[in-house]
Amino acid sequence: MQSFRRMQVLYLGLVIVLLGVAVQSQDTSQTNIASGLQASPATDANADAPSATLAAPDIDTIEPVEHNVLHRPIELSGDLTHWVDRSYPYGSTQHGARAVHLGVEFVNPRHTPVYAAKSGVVVFAGADDEILIGPQLDYYGLVVIVAHQIESLAGRQVFTLYGHLEDISVAAGQSVEDLTRLGHIGSSGVALGPHLHFELRVEDPYDFRMTRNPELWLQHYLDRGMIIGRVRDQAGAPIYGKRVSVRSDTISRDVYSYEGELVNPDPVWDEDFAVGDLPADDYQVIVLSDAGKIAFVDVVAVEAYRTTFVDIVLADA
């Protein structure tokens, strides 16, 4: 574990101010769990979810800020995939082929260790065959949910979920530190092959409609940042499933705006697409109309450890 943590430190982030609280990115020191985050005893497999003690602020008064405070739940090793799978990202339906995705995936071999993205308290650890956590019973299979001593930008309690596990190494009510091993990758529940399904939820850990895009929370890689944004028509309505091309001299990526109203953007950023892990550089952002013509083009700068927001308004979708 010590070598793993030293490897994490190499991927330095910035000291982030989140809702007025300084949070050290890539710091391996541990944070004590506040009294408001106590879970029920470890013998209770369905621990009550802790609740935030502060009233949620008015969203209209909140400025978007960096909040990339979560470690990658997979070891930062050249032999493992610790970046988000781009074929089925948050908000995707793979063009209607699958259910809307309310998390992200880390595709790795069976038995790959899975680690807590941040210190906290385990509020659920076990099979979801008798308690509804997803759209149906036995959806995530063996699953762990951790409550964290951090809040969303809108002041809501934050939870992380780890699904389709092969086995579980923790129990409900247990306090965990940063990068505590929670279990191993499997394919339990509704899964096409072994992978980790990773979610970030707010307020209610058992409600799969309370998700947010985890990419906005994951710590940046060394000297990398991200582009997020929204795609709207001239009346301000979201355009679902629109391809957004991001290009630099060395990187070429295509993403799609969130595919449906069931996908939750961050209520402060109000984004509907995200492109993470981009080397700091200038990028051309291009959106084509249905007729194949350029409907939007702009050049934006990505700075290391920063989020660049792009507001795309299309006259001709």
N, C-alpha and C positions, 0 to 999 in steps of 0.2 A: 504493500500500500504506500510506503514512503516513496518508492521510486515513481509510482503512479502520480502522487501528489506533486513531486518535483517536476514531472512532465507537464502537469496542469499549469504550474506557475510560469512555465516558459511562454504560455499563450496569455500574455498580460493584457488585462483590460484597463480601464480608467477607474479612478475613484468617482463613483456615480452618486449624484444627489437625487434621491427618490422620495418625493413628498417631504422634503426637508430633512430626511435622515441619510447620513452618509453611509454608503455601503461599499466596502472594498471589493472590487472585482478581482478575482483570482487570489484572494487571501485564504489560506488554509486554516487560519485560526477559527475557532468555533464561537457561535453566538448562543447565549442562553435562551431557552424557550420561555417566553413570557407566560404569566399565569393565565392569560386569556387563550392560550393555545394548548391547554392540558386535554389529553384524550382520556377515554375510559380505560380501565385496567387491561392488561395484555390478554387476560382470559376472555375478554369480550371481542369476538371477531368482527363485530359491527359497531365500532366505537362511534360515539356521537361526534359530529363535526364541530370543531371549535369555531367560534364566531369572532369577528373583529369587534374591538371595543370602541372604536371611533366611528362617529357618524360620517357617512359618505359626503364628500364636499360637492358643491355645485360644479358639474362637469364643464359648464360654460366658462368658469373662472380658472380652469386648470390649463397650464401650458404643457404641451408635449415635451417630455424629457427622456433622456436615455435611461433605460432600465434593464440593461443586459446583465443580469446578476446571477443567472443559473449556469452551473457547470454542465458540460456535456455528460449525459448519463452513460456514455460508453468511453472506455479508456482511450486516451489520445495516443494511439499506437498506429504505426504504419501498416500493421496487419489487419486493422479493424476499420469499419466504416463508422466514423464518429460525426459525420456531417449528415444533414437532413436529406433523405431520399427525394430526388427531384421529379420522379415519375408520378408520385401521388402525394403532393404536398397538402398543407392545410387549405381547406376550402375547395378542393378538387373533387370532381366526379370521374376523372379520366374521360371527359367528353361524353358523359352519360352512361358509361359502361359500369360504374360502380356507385355505391352509396356515397353521399357527400362525406368528405373526410374532415373530421373535427379534431384531428391531431396530426402528428408527423411520424415518420417511420425511420428507424435506424436498422438497416438490413445487414445482418451478420449471422454467422453460423450458430447453430444450436449450442447451448452451454456457454455462450459468451457472457461474462459477468455484466450485470446492470447495477449502476450506482445511483445513489440519491443526488439529485441535482443541487440540493441545498439542505442545510440542517433543518430539522423540524420534528414533528410527531407523526407516527404512522396512525392513520385513522381507519384504514381498512387493509387487511392482508388475507387473501384467500381466494376462493372461487366465487364467481358472480352467478352461480347457478340457482341461488335462492334469493338474492337481493338484486334489484334492477339498478345497474350502473350505466348500461348502454341502452340502445334501442330495443334490446331483447335480453332475456336471461341467457347466461353462458355465452356472452358476446366477447368479452375480454379474456375469458378463461381464468387463469390464475393472474391476479391483479393486486397491485399495491398502490395505495393513495397516501400521500404525505402532505400534511398541513405545514405551512412555512410562516415564519415570523416576518413576512413581508406582505405588502398590500399592492393591489393594482393601482394604476394612476387614478382611478375613480374611487379609491379607498376601500376596495373589497378584499376580503381574505383570499389568499392565493393558495392553491393546491396543485401538486403535480401527480399524474397518474402514469403507471407503468403496466402495460397490458401484454397478454399472450405469453406470459412467463412459463418456463419449464418447471421451476421450483421457486420457493420463497424462503428468504433467510431471516425475515423479521416478523414481528407480531404486532397486532393492533395495540396501541398504547405505548409502544416503545419509542423513546427519543433516539433520533439518528443524527449523526454529524454529516458535514459535507462529505460526499463520496463514500458513504457507508454502502457496502454491498447489500442490495435488496433481494437479489436472486439471479437467475440466469435466463437468457433468451430462449424462448421455445416457440410453439405454434398452438398453444391452447386456445380454446374459444373459436371464434370465426376468424381464421387466419389462413392466408395462402403462403405457406412456408414459414420458416423461422424468421422472426424479426421482433424488434421492440416497437410497440405502439406507445407513443409518448404524448401526453396531453397536459395542458395547463388549464385549470378551471378556477372560477372565482365564486365566492360566496357559498355555493352548495356543492360539496364534493361528489354527490351522488347524481347530479343533474348533468347529463351529457350535452344539454343545450346551453350550458354556462361556460363554454370553452372560449379561449382566446388563442391567437396564433403563437405557439411556443417560440417561433423564430425571433419574435420581437423581444424575447426574454433571455435567449441563450447568449452567453459571453462570446464576443467576437474572437476569431482567430488573430494571430499576430499580424499587425499592420493591415487588417481588413475591416470593412464596414458593410453596410447594407443599403439597398434602395427599397423603400416602400412607397405606396401611393394609392390613388383611387382613380377609377375610370368612370366618368359620368357623361350623360348626354347634356345638351344645352339647357334642359329643364332641371338638371341636377339629379336625375334619377340614375341609379347604378346600372351599368351595363355588365351583365353576368357572362362569365366565360370568354372574355375578350383576350386575345393573345397580345402580350407585351414583350417586345424584343429588346434585350439589353446587350449592347455591344461595346467593346473596347478593342484596342489593338491585339489583345491577347485572350480575351474572354468573350464568349458568345452564349447567351442563355435566353430561353423563351419561357415565360410564365403566363398564367392565365388569371384574370380577375376571379375572385371567389364566385363559385357557381351556384348561387341561390341565396335567398333571404334567410335561410336557416343558419347560415354561417355568421358568426359574430365578429365584427371588427373590434379593435380596441376603441372604446367609446370616446377617448380623447384624440387619438390619431385619426380614427375613422378611415382606416386603410382598407383596400380590398385586393391588394396583391403585395407580395414581399419577395425580394431576391437577396438572400443572405450570403455571407462568406465571400464577398467581392474584394479583391485586392484594391487598395487605394489607387484611384486613377480617374480619368475622365471617361464617361460612358454616354453613348448615344442611346436614347430611349425612343423606340419607334412603335407605332400602332398603325396597322393597316385597316382600311375600310373593308366591308364585305366584298367590295368589287376589286380588292387587291391594290388600291391606291393608298398612298401615305395620308393617313388622317391626322397623325400627330407625330412630331419629331422634335427632340430637344436634346441638348448636351448638358449633363449634370456631373458634378464632381462628387466622388465618394472619398471621404476622409477616413483615416484609420480610426477604428473604434467609435464611429459615428453613424447615425442613421440619416439618410437623405430622403426627403419626401418630395414626390412628384404628383402634382394635381393635373390630371389629364381630362380635358373636356373635348368631346368629339362632336363636330357639326355633322359629320357623315360617318355613322357607325359602320 
